[in-house]
Amino acid sequence: MIRLLRVKEVVAAKAIGSEVIVAGWVRSMRDAKELSFIELNDGSMMGNLQIVVDKNNFSYNDTLREVSTGASIKVKGKVTASVGSGQEIEILASFISVLGSAPNDYPLQKKRHSLEFLREISHLRSRTNTIGAVMRVRNVVSFAIHQFFQERDFVYIHTPIITSSDAEGAGDMFQVTTIDMDKKGAGEVDYSRDFFGCKTHLTVSGQLAVESYCIGLGQVYTFGPTFRAENSNTVRHAAEFWMIEPEMAFYQLDELMAISQDFLRYLINAVLEKCPQELEFFNERIKPGLIENLRTVATSNFSHMTYTQAIDVLKNAIANHGKVFEHPVEWGIDLKSEHERYLTEEHIRGPVMVTDYPKEIKSFYMKLNDDGKTVRGMDILVPGIGEIIGGSEREDNYDLLKERMIAVGLDVEEYGWYLDLRKYGSVPHSGFGLGLERFVMWVTGMSNIRDVIPFPRTVKHCQF
């Protein structure tokens, strides 16, 4: 019995003369007097497999009339060397069955569609070259993330999606409740009567939860969806996105910086190795120079500067080189994308790690430096996008962490469990975060986060 093969397998084997069965979706069909040419794609690779039908020797011409762009078909035939350009092999069909027809209003006809249009049909856009390539890259990156940590003896922790803690202290959270707010009317809500007995929301980060397992298992990571109710309708923001957040006991800033750059190189090399066709497509159609940029980061030594040094570089660029930034440059500002990209693309001309940020612009859990003004945090900046990884040593001193929590207005009692980690056997520990979508945008050259996640959730948009 001949088993069903993926298009990728048939193209790789090049087994001229063999009988094969393939199935997929019709990308296009061209009809000549005696021959029909069908471009078949099953999502396994960038290219299509050409199916040739000799109508003089084909007994299923009635079936052939049902084959149209968008239809799904199964084909049995012989692998032959192609005499046409664009492919080495083709299939001479002996049998075709239509699994699912597609009427004339099928929206993905053979032409180039805008990414804006494709977002309106997210349930169908996986059949396009661009989105199919993005999702194969996303798949490779996701698997490589697990490989990296598993090879280094990390434990994968599933942190909660519903939580009562705001890890970032920003307050941009989606509430989770069983209370009918429409019927509640005016007045305070009694959350003790809610499902969980307290106010809860979707998590903005798994970090605080995964820290508790770091203080016990040593090296852990969480990789899952996170949510921000941030009313920001930009190409870089989504309400639902995936985060990778490892935590390492006994790691201080130097060890954190080392593993972070190793992680970044590992993911880039995985994409370069496993997605060459996809990267060539993105390099040609989406962002010229993409592959060269990725190889530069994968093989470069990462430079290092402090935040204070970075501000000095930016001020010097303004004062002595006539550089104009949209946002002002002063010590204490949160670096914007334009600042980060100047540092990586024009000053360093490669990846750079920036450390020792002002405490006011960083999260409460970051460890204070001895100067009392800066924290032992670090960001990795890369050409083409700016910040790609952010992390820090965590404050492991009970009293200092408590002081910091009070200073930023957190309820110490509510975070008592988090303080316990510093009360019972506290150790130096560090961690970082990488947004999956931000990384996939960077390695594919895609400019909108809505195009690198299967079903984007953004302001005023929750279709499908």
C-alpha positions, -999 to 999 in steps of 0.1 A, spaced: 0 0 0 13 34 -10 13 58 20 3 95 18 35 116 15 40 153 24 50 175 -5 83 182 13 91 145 13 84 140 -24 105 170 -34 134 160 -11 134 123 -23 134 131 -61 125 94 -66 120 96 -104 97 68 -116 81 60 -82 44 60 -76 33 84 -49 1 98 -32 0 134 -21 -27 157 -9 -31 194 -4 -47 226 -16 -47 239 -52 -28 272 -54 -35 276 -91 -46 257 -122 -36 263 -158 -54 245 -186 -39 239 -220 -54 219 -249 -41 185 -239 -25 192 -205 -36 207 -172 -11 220 -147 -20 221 -110 1 238 -84 -3 219 -51 7 230 -17 2 211 16 19 236 40 50 215 45 73 238 25 75 272 6 73 258 -29 45 240 -47 44 206 -63 34 207 -99 8 181 -109 6 174 -147 -26 159 -161 -25 144 -196 -61 147 -205 -58 122 -234 -47 95 -209 -68 106 -179 -101 89 -171 -114 114 -146 -120 146 -167 -154 151 -150 -135 152 -117 -109 176 -132 -137 201 -138 -142 203 -101 -106 213 -94 -102 250 -88 -80 274 -68 -86 267 -31 -100 232 -35 -84 203 -16 -74 172 -36 -57 139 -33 -34 128 -62 -19 95 -72 8 95 -99 43 89 -110 73 112 -101 89 124 -133 116 149 -142 102 183 -150 108 197 -184 96 231 -173 114 258 -153 109 263 -116 109 227 -104 131 196 -107 103 171 -105 65 169 -111 38 144 -107 21 128 -138 -14 122 -123 -32 89 -128 -59 96 -103 -74 127 -86 -101 129 -61 -116 162 -49 -118 162 -11 -133 197 -7 -144 220 -35 -139 258 -35 -165 280 -52 -156 311 -72 -157 334 -42 -126 318 -26 -108 349 -14 -72 337 -21 -69 337 -58 -36 337 -76 -24 373 -69 -5 392 -42 -28 401 -13 -20 428 12 -12 418 48 -41 441 59 -65 421 38 -51 388 51 -58 398 87 -95 400 78 -94 364 69 -70 350 96 -88 317 94 -77 312 58 -44 331 56 -22 301 66 -25 290 30 -5 320 18 33 319 12 40 347 37 19 335 67 27 299 61 64 308 62 60 328 93 42 300 111 69 275 102 95 298 116 74 303 147 72 265 151 110 261 148 116 288 173 91 274 198 107 240 196 142 254 199 133 272 230 124 240 247 155 223 233 178 250 247 165 247 282 161 210 283 196 205 271 208 225 301 187 206 326 160 233 332 126 222 344 96 234 325 70 250 348 34 257 338 26 290 356 -10 301 361 -30 321 335 -55 333 361 -38 351 390 -43 377 418 -8 392 414 3 420 391 39 410 383 47 443 366 28 467 388 14 485 357 -23 477 363 -30 470 326 -49 437 333 -79 418 320 -102 411 349 -116 376 355 -149 374 373 -182 355 376 -200 386 390 -225 401 366 -212 437 365 -242 448 345 -265 439 374 -242 451 401 -249 488 397 -231 515 417 -211 507 448 -180 486 456 -179 450 444 -176 424 471 -149 401 456 -151 377 486 -183 365 469 -166 360 435 -155 326 422 -120 328 437 -129 349 467 -107 377 456 -101 400 426 -84 381 398 -71 387 363 -53 372 334 -15 371 340 8 397 326 38 376 333 46 342 348 78 355 364 68 358 400 52 324 400 82 307 383 106 323 407 90 303 435 99 271 417 134 284 410 138 286 448 136 249 451 144 234 416 173 257 407 168 262 370 133 266 356 115 283 328 79 291 318 67 295 282 31 305 277 5 331 269 4 365 288 -21 393 285 -19 431 287 -50 454 286 -29 482 273 -49 505 250 -21 508 225 -29 503 189 6 500 174 23 475 152 43 462 182 15 457 208 -10 429 212 -33 420 241 -23 384 240 12 372 233 36 344 244 66 349 268 96 328 276 108 335 312 136 314 327 148 319 363 181 306 376 191 302 413 226 313 422 230 333 389 242 369 392 244 395 364 274 381 346 260 346 344 226 360 333 243 380 305 262 349 293 232 326 292 210 352 275 233 357 246 238 320 243 200 316 241 197 342 215 224 327 193 209 292 197 175 304 184 189 323 155 211 293 144 180 270 147 161 293 122 191 296 99 196 259 98 159 247 96 142 275 76 165 284 47 137 287 21 116 308 44 145 331 52 153 335 15 117 344 9 117 370 37 151 383 26 138 388 -10 102 399 -4 100 415 31 134 428 44 166 428 22 197 422 43 178 401 69 199 370 66 232 390 69 218 407 100 209 374 116 243 359 108 261 390 122 243 386 156 247 349 157 285 352 153 293 385 170 306 391 205 280 411 223 293 445 234 285 458 268 278 493 282 260 508 311 229 528 308 248 559 318 274 552 290 245 548 266 231 581 275 265 597 270 268 581 235 234 594 225 241 629 238 274 629 220 256 619 188 233 649 191 260 674 201 288 664 178 273 645 149 240 663 144 219 633 152 182 642 156 160 620 179 122 624 181 124 617 219 146 638 243 178 622 257 183 627 294 196 605 322 165 588 337 145 583 305 133 549 294 152 543 261 130 544 231 133 522 200 151 549 181 177 552 208 182 515 210 186 512 173 211 540 171 233 522 197 232 489 178 230 500 142 252 531 141 274 532 172 282 495 179 271 480 146 262 448 163 244 435 194 249 453 227 240 446 263 230 476 283 231 473 321 225 493 353 193 512 345 177 538 368 155 521 394 126 544 386 121 530 351 125 493 361 103 468 380 103 466 418 119 432 419 152 442 403 182 441 426 195 475 437 231 484 430 252 498 458 247 534 445 210 531 455 200 547 421 204 519 396 195 482 394 213 451 382 192 448 351 202 442 315 186 445 281 200 430 249 196 453 219 200 440 184 201 457 150 168 460 132 146 461 163 163 473 195 155 455 227 149 418 223 156 404 258 152 421 292 163 406 325 179 412 359 192 399 391 162 397 415 163 415 448 170 386 473 172 408 504 139 407 524 140 442 538 152 459 506 125 442 486 98 451 511 110 487 510 108 488 472 73 473 472 61 500 496 78 527 476 60 517 444 26 513 462 22 475 462 1 458 489 28 441 510 3 417 525 -10 406 491 26 398 481 35 381 513 41 348 495 66 365 473 84 380 503 85 345 518 110 335 491 134 360 506 125 350 542 131 312 540 165 303 524 169 332 500 196 330 474 209 352 446 189 345 415 183 360 381 160 357 351 151 372 318 121 375 294 118 371 257 86 379 238 81 352 212 62 374 188 89 402 191 116 376 182 96 361 153 91 396 139 128 402 141 139 370 124 113 372 96 115 409 90 77 412 95 68 447 107 35 440 124 29 418 154 -6 409 140 12 389 112 33 367 134 6 353 157 -22 330 143 -51 350 156 -41 385 169 -59 400 198 -57 438 197 -77 469 207 -113 465 194 -103 433 176 -111 397 189 -124 380 158 -122 342 152 
